């Protein structure tokens, strides 16, 4: 990859051809299996675009060299990582960016969720905690998955959050990883037009979006 490479990790089904797109979903890995993969696609709930590559930012993305990326993007991925894995992901993101390269990230905003929770309490909503834990932060489970289907859903899916972030805590982590010029950002406000190919306005709702540089 050359110095004009743009990499997105945790891409899901958003895989614009202008970017190199990675996802670490076990479902994607199954779909990439020779012979078996095409047969499994009809049985799986999610079918990834053909140009999505399997790669885990925690372990390091395959075929992405150090200091090679002009831009890196991650939308609603980092909240699914444990704290230790999140910090490793930031280190690996920093490593693959070229000097002055841009990193933009979007995660659910803990501060927004907390303010919504407190507002519901003030208005006497008895289910405020259920909404906060089960819906707004996805830190809880309404039911424990059981049986083979439940096991496969747990293994192949990654819908629950392992950590939540606000601007203060995320900024601190980014700074400690070496990032500079850390700022809140909005949908499509980057000076680099390449980010317009990967950003979706719906992903910025009730979310914490940050842009920074190496």
C-alpha positions, 0 to 999 in steps of 0.5 A: 500500500502506498502513502495515499492509502485510506483504511477503514476498520470495523467497516461492516457493510459500508465498504466504498471502493475508494477505501481499503475496508477491513472487518474482524467479524467471524461471519466474514471469515466464514464467508471467505472460506473456499467452497464452504463460504458461498454455501454459508452465505445463504444461511447467515444473517449478514452478507459482507461486500466482496471487497471487505478484507478480514483484519483485526486492528487489535492484532494489526491489519494485514498488508498495511505497512507502518506510516502508510495511511493518509486516513483511517476511519472507525465507526461504532467499532471501538466501543465493542473492545475491552479497555486493553484491546481498545488501547492496542487498537489505538496504538496500531492505528497510530502506527499505520498512519503517516505523519500528519495523517488523519484519524476519525472515529465515531462511538456512542456518546456516554455523556449523551446517554447519561444525560438522557437517563437523568432526564428520564429520572427527573420526569418520573420514568420508572424504566429509565435504568432499563433503557440506559443499560439495555438500549442506550449503552448496550451494556446489559442483556435482556436475556442470556443467549441459550442453545446452539442458536444463542451460542452462535449468535454470541460467537458470531455477533458482536452487538454488545458494548464492552466500554463507553466513552465521553469526550474527556476520556477518549481525548485522554486516551488518544493523547496518550497514544500520541495523537495531536489536534484532537477535536470534536467533529461533525458529519462530513466536516473533514478537510480531507474529502475522502472521508465523505465516502465512508461517513453516514450521517445516521452514525453521528446521531447521539454519538461522539465523533472525534478527528485527530492527527498523527 
